[in-house]
Amino acid sequence: MSELPDCFYCRKDQRLHDLMIEIAPLSASTLYLFKEQTHPGRCVVAYHKHVNELFELSDTELALFTKDIARAAKAIKTAFGATKINYGAYSDKLPHLHFHLVPKYKDGPSFGTTFEMMPANKKLLSDAEYAETIKALNAVL
C-alpha cells in the first residue's frame, strides 16, 4: 500500500475543509468553492493526482485538465456574471497542481490588478450562502 503525500488535496483532510468545499468531480480534477469569497464564485480546480507542474502531465491528461479549468471558468462566469476570470497557479508552498479561478467584476475588489490570495478582510459566507453558491454553479456546470 502506498503512502499518500502530506498534501491536503490528496488526503482530503481538515486542512482542505477549512479552506474550501468540494463542488464536483470533473474529468481530471475536482472543483472546490474557496471559502474566502471576496470575489463571488471564487473556486479552485485541483488535479486528481499528486503532481506539481503542467509539464508532468501527458498530452491527454493536460487536455482533460485544461478542459476542466475552462468548464469551471465558464460556469463561474455564467452563474455570477463576472467581467473576467483570473487564473492563478502558484504551488510554491503546496506542491499539488491546482488553479485558483477568481472572478473579477468591474468596479469590484482588485479589478485591473492582481487578486490577493487571502485578503485582510476575508469575506466568509453562511452555510446557506455557500450552499446557494454551489447550487448556482452546479446548475450551469
PLY file of the C-alpha trace (Angstrom):
ply
format ascii 1.0
element vertex 141
property float x
property float y
property float z
element edge 140
property int vertex1
property int vertex2
end_header
0.00 0.00 0.00
1.46 3.36 -0.98
1.53 6.24 1.46
-0.32 9.41 0.45
1.87 12.52 0.38
1.26 15.08 3.11
-0.97 17.08 0.79
-4.46 18.18 1.73
-5.71 17.75 -1.84
-4.61 14.10 -1.73
-5.65 13.41 1.85
-8.85 15.50 1.69
-8.33 16.24 5.36
-9.40 19.06 7.68
-6.83 21.46 6.21
-8.70 21.25 2.90
-12.13 21.53 4.50
-11.03 24.62 6.44
-10.31 26.42 3.14
-12.80 25.07 0.62
-15.89 22.97 -0.08
-16.00 20.27 -2.73
-18.44 21.09 -5.51
-17.99 18.29 -8.04
-15.56 15.83 -9.56
-14.57 16.74 -13.12
-12.82 14.68 -15.82
-9.27 15.05 -14.46
-9.77 17.15 -11.34
-12.06 18.25 -8.56
-13.83 21.61 -8.39
-13.88 23.33 -5.00
-15.54 26.51 -3.76
-12.95 28.62 -1.96
-14.48 29.71 1.34
-12.98 33.20 1.10
-15.49 34.90 -1.22
-14.33 38.50 -1.68
-14.71 37.61 -5.36
-18.13 35.90 -5.55
-17.81 32.48 -7.13
-14.09 32.03 -6.48
-13.12 28.40 -6.95
-10.15 26.04 -7.15
-9.67 23.28 -9.71
-7.28 20.66 -8.29
-5.78 17.92 -10.43
-6.79 14.45 -9.23
-3.23 13.07 -8.99
-0.31 14.40 -6.97
1.78 16.32 -9.50
3.07 19.87 -9.27
3.71 21.06 -12.81
1.69 21.13 -16.02
4.61 19.59 -17.90
4.31 16.46 -15.73
1.03 15.63 -17.47
0.72 13.63 -20.67
-0.86 15.42 -23.62
-4.15 13.63 -22.90
-4.09 14.50 -19.18
-3.20 18.10 -19.97
-6.08 18.40 -22.43
-8.55 16.98 -19.89
-7.28 19.21 -17.08
-7.37 22.31 -19.29
-10.94 21.48 -20.34
-11.90 21.14 -16.66
-10.46 24.60 -15.94
-12.31 26.12 -18.91
-15.55 24.37 -17.94
-15.34 25.65 -14.37
-14.45 29.18 -15.50
-17.41 29.26 -17.86
-19.72 28.07 -15.07
-18.45 30.82 -12.75
-18.88 33.50 -15.40
-22.36 32.23 -16.32
-23.59 31.82 -12.74
-22.26 35.11 -11.37
-21.85 37.43 -14.35
-18.14 38.01 -13.82
-16.47 40.55 -16.09
-13.27 38.47 -16.25
-11.88 35.29 -14.71
-8.34 35.47 -13.33
-6.32 32.26 -13.16
-3.68 31.66 -10.50
-1.40 28.62 -10.33
1.29 29.05 -7.72
2.03 25.87 -5.71
5.13 27.38 -4.07
4.12 26.17 -0.62
1.67 23.43 -1.58
3.17 21.26 -4.31
-0.02 19.98 -5.96
-1.24 21.15 -9.36
-4.24 23.41 -8.88
-5.64 26.63 -10.33
-7.45 29.38 -8.47
-10.29 30.72 -10.61
-11.02 34.23 -9.39
-13.96 36.08 -10.91
-13.41 39.81 -11.23
-16.17 42.37 -11.52
-15.92 45.87 -12.99
-15.77 48.30 -10.06
-15.26 45.31 -7.72
-12.32 44.45 -5.45
-8.91 44.48 -7.19
-10.38 44.88 -10.68
-7.49 45.61 -13.03
-4.90 44.37 -10.53
-3.73 41.07 -9.10
-6.10 39.47 -6.63
-5.00 38.87 -3.05
-4.79 35.19 -2.11
-6.07 35.88 1.41
-7.26 39.47 1.84
-7.06 41.05 5.29
-10.83 41.50 5.39
-11.90 37.97 4.46
-15.44 37.57 3.22
-16.87 34.35 4.59
-20.43 33.21 3.95
-23.05 31.42 5.99
-23.60 27.71 5.36
-26.79 28.60 3.48
-24.93 31.11 1.28
-22.23 28.53 0.47
-24.96 26.04 -0.42
-26.68 28.59 -2.71
-23.36 29.41 -4.42
-22.65 25.73 -5.02
-26.19 25.19 -6.29
-25.79 28.08 -8.76
-22.51 26.64 -10.04
-23.85 23.09 -10.36
-26.84 24.39 -12.32
-24.54 25.60 -15.12
-21.69 23.15 -14.76
0 1
1 2
2 3
3 4
4 5
5 6
6 7
7 8
8 9
9 10
10 11
11 12
12 13
13 14
14 15
15 16
16 17
17 18
18 19
19 20
20 21
21 22
22 23
23 24
24 25
25 26
26 27
27 28
28 29
29 30
30 31
31 32
32 33
33 34
34 35
35 36
36 37
37 38
38 39
39 40
40 41
41 42
42 43
43 44
44 45
45 46
46 47
47 48
48 49
49 50
50 51
51 52
52 53
53 54
54 55
55 56
56 57
57 58
58 59
59 60
60 61
61 62
62 63
63 64
64 65
65 66
66 67
67 68
68 69
69 70
70 71
71 72
72 73
73 74
74 75
75 76
76 77
77 78
78 79
79 80
80 81
81 82
82 83
83 84
84 85
85 86
86 87
87 88
88 89
89 90
90 91
91 92
92 93
93 94
94 95
95 96
96 97
97 98
98 99
99 100
100 101
101 102
102 103
103 104
104 105
105 106
106 107
107 108
108 109
109 110
110 111
111 112
112 113
113 114
114 115
115 116
116 117
117 118
118 119
119 120
120 121
121 122
122 123
123 124
124 125
125 126
126 127
127 128
128 129
129 130
130 131
131 132
132 133
133 134
134 135
135 136
136 137
137 138
138 139
139 140
